[in-house]
Amino acid sequence: MFEGINRKPILFDEQMAYDIIAFWSKINPKVFVIHCDAGFSRSPAVAAALTSINGDSDLEFFSRYRPNMHIYRTLIETAQKLKSL
């Protein structure tokens, strides 16, 4: 199905979430595109989490896609930790 993709899977972790949030905070875009190799659950998870972190509704991502909940929760929890510092 995904010919040419021969990478070993890496579990999304808090450091990756921190890196995404730091990058997002630095550029603070109004419109954005998020892309991954397959685009089925990771991209919608990141987009939904960043939208929620930004104070907007993430419902569209959950009604149209199936966000990866591990990635979504890790991003949300990391953002909450950063806010409490």
Phi, psi and omega in degrees: 000314181248068181299140178088353178259100184240034181270148176286134180298142178236129179287131178297132182229180183297325178295319177296319178299315179300315180299318179295314181295319179297316178297313179302314181296326181291317184268332177043062184283155173274323179231141182212158175234130178242136188221140171225178185303314182261321177079018183266320185225328181289312180300312177298328179294315179294315180297316180296315181296314180296323177297315179294316179301326180282357177091010180255168181283134178259008185300324180301321181293327180278336178275331183261336186228183175236079183301142175293114187290332176296314180293315180302308181296321180297318178294314180298313181296321178294319178297320179295320177297317180296323179293329183277353179284000000 
